[in-house]
């Protein structure tokens, strides 16, 4: 199948755009015709795979084997490689699309990423898996949505972010976790939090919409140190997790993760 943009619809009031050729990104999500995801240079929601956030100095170990990744956010490597590649459409219907990406250089291991996008009248579910064709390797899965801070319109108020993490990863001067867990601090944030019972973050645009970001994973990065958008990023491990908390993809056990965004009108 081609890798042209895919428009998913549900119930006439929800519409999502999937962009396989643009890094497997969700290009937009519209509810009642209102765009929830920021547009422009940094837009939509992109997959973070095969790692999330920053990997220190672009280096990681797989057992005793050391690997060097390109430093696309010097001095670190950030957000994986799949967001820079062209994905293929495996199948699609009115409300679901399944797209795939084969891991290639500069990632040193052969494997395949599969992402399923499912839209209903009041939810969007993203499911991703990483499989290996050969050797086992550490990997992470996450999503990086850019939610509009303000939905526009007369009297529109900025979004409120509500969540109750158990801890916050202390952030060093290099923007990476120090390894110490601290009590959650007030925002603004570009920080990783732990939610052992699963990610549960509520975005509320007063008088307009409430949207819940949920995942069975226990890690979430919240990034709101910017004017136009708020990012809520469920992921399978913390930044630099290839080194500090590796999750192995093996021939018999892929890495899988899911996030669901559920909304209601206010």
N, C-alpha and C positions, 0 to 999 in steps of 0.2 A: 504494500500500500504506500501511497505518497506520504510525505511528511508536512503537508500544508496544514495551516491552522484549522483547528476543529472547534466548532461552536456547539456546546451542550446546552440543552434547554430542559426545563422541568416546570410543569404547571403553568407556563405562560408568564410567571413572575420572576423566575430565576434563570440566569444565563451565565455560563462560564466559557472562557476561551482558553484552549490548550494549544501551546505552540511547540510542537515537537522539534522543529528546525532551530528554535531559539533556546536550546538548552533544556528542553522539557519543561519550560516555564508555564505557569498559569498566567496568561496575559491579562486577564480581567475577570472580575466577578461582579455581576450586576443584579441587584435585587430591586424590583419595581422600577427598573430603569436607572437606578442610582449606582454608580461605580464605587465599590468598597476598596479596591486596591489602587494604589498610586500609579499614575501613568507618567511617562517621560523617560528620563535616562535610567533611573533606578525604579523599577516598576514590577507589578504583579507579584508572583511568588515563585521563587526558583528552588530546585532541589539541591540540597547540600549533600554530596556523595562523591567519592567514597570517604570523605571526612567532613566534619563540621567545624566552623570557626577556624581559628588559627592553629597551625601545627608549628611548634617552636623551631625556628631556623629552617623550616622546610624539611626537617630530618625525622625519620622514624625507624624503628627496628622491627623486623619480623623474625623473632628468635634472635639469632646472632647476626643476621644479615641486615646491614644498614642501607637505607635508601635516602636519596636527596631529591626533593621536589622543587620545581621552580618557585622562586620567591615572588609571587604575584601580589603580595602586600608586605614589602620588605620591612623588617627582616624575616617575615614569616610567610608561609604558604596558607592561603585562606579558602575555605568553602568548597573544596573539592574541584574536580575537573569536568564533571558531567554537565554543569551549567554552561560550559563553553562549547559543548558538542552538539551535533545534530542527532536527534533521536528518531526512531522509526515508529510508525503507527502499526501496531499488531492487530488491533480490531477497534471498532467504534460502533456506537449506536446513538440514539437520540440523547441519552442521558449518561453515557459512560464511554470512556476512551481508555485504551491500554497502550502504552508506548514503551519502547525499549531502547537501551543504550549499551553498546559494547565498550567496555573499558579499554582504553588504548594509551600509548605513551603520551604524557609522561608518567602515568600510573604504571607501576612496574609489573602488575599481575593481570592476567587475562580473566575476564569475568563479564557478567551481564547484569545490568540494572533494569528492573521492570517497575513501572509506575502505573497504577490504576487510578483514574479520576472518576468519581461517581457523584452526580448531582441529583438532589431531590428538591422539592419545593422549599425546604427550609434547612438544607444542609449540603455541605461539600465534604466528601471523604477522599483523602489521599492515602494510598497504600503503596509502599515501596519495598522492594527486596533486592538484595545483592547476592548473586551466585558466582561461584568460581568454576572455571573450566578445568583447573589443574591444581596448582599449589594453594594451600590455605594462606590467608592473609588477614591482617586486621583492617577493619573498616568501620565507618559510622554512616548513619542516615539521619537527615534532618530536612526541615523546610524553612525558607526565609521569606515570609510574606511581608509586603510593604502595605499596611493598612492605612488608608487616608486618615489623617488626624481630624479632618473636618469634612463632612459630607456635602458642605455647601448649602445653598438655599438661605432664605431669609431667617435670621435669628439662629442659624446653626451653631451649636456649641461644639467645642473640641471633645474628643473622645476621652473617656475615663478608663483607666486600666486597673482592674481589681484581681488580686490573687493572694494566696496565703502560703508562701513557700515555707518549708521547714528550715532551710538554711540558704545562705548565699555563698557562692565561691568567692573567697577573697581574691581581688584582682590586683596583680602586680603592675608596676610601671610599664611593663611590656604588653599589657592588656591580656595576659594569660593568667589562669588560676595559679595561686601560690601553693595550693594543696591544703590550705587551711579553710575550714568552714566557719563562717561567722553568722551572727544574727542578721536577718535581712535589714538593709538600710533603705531609707526613702529615696525615691528617684530624684532626678532623671538617671536612667540606667543605660549601661552597655555591659550587662552582667549576666552571669549564669546562676541559676537557682535550682535547688533540689526540691522535688515534690514526690516523695516516695510512693504515695498513693495514686500517682498519675498526674500528668499535666492538666491543670484546670485553671484557665485564665479567662476572665470576662472583659470584653470591650463594650462600653456603653456610649453611644452617641445620644445624649439626652433628648427625649421626645421623638427620636427617630428609630433607633435600632439597637438591639442587644445581640452580641455575637460571642459565643463561647468557643474557645480553642481547647480541645481535649485530646489527650493521647495516653496510652498505657505506659509510655516512657516516663522516667522520673526527672528528666533534665529539660530545662527550658531557658533560653536566652531571651531577655527582654531588652530591646534597644529603642529608646525614645529620646536620645540626645540629638534630635533633629527637628526641624520646624514642620515639615510637611507630612511625616508618616510615623507610624509606630509599628515596630516589628516584634512579633511573638513567635519564637522559633523552637518548637518541640524537636528534640534530638535524642539519639541513643546513647550519648555520652557528653562529657564536658568538652570545651575547647582544649586542644592538645591531647585529646583522649586516645589518639593512636599510640601515644607514649605512656599515658598515665592510667588508662582504663581500657585496654584493647579488647575489642569484641571480634573473635575470629570467625571468618567465613570459611567453611570447610566444604569438601565435596559432598558431605552428607547433611550439612546444616547451613542453610543460607541465613543471612541477616535480614530481618523483616521488621517493619515499623508502620504504624498507621496514625494519622491525625484526622479528626473530624471537627469541622466548624459548623456550629448550629446557630441559627439566628431566629429572632422573633421581633416583630414590629412593636413599637411602643406607642 
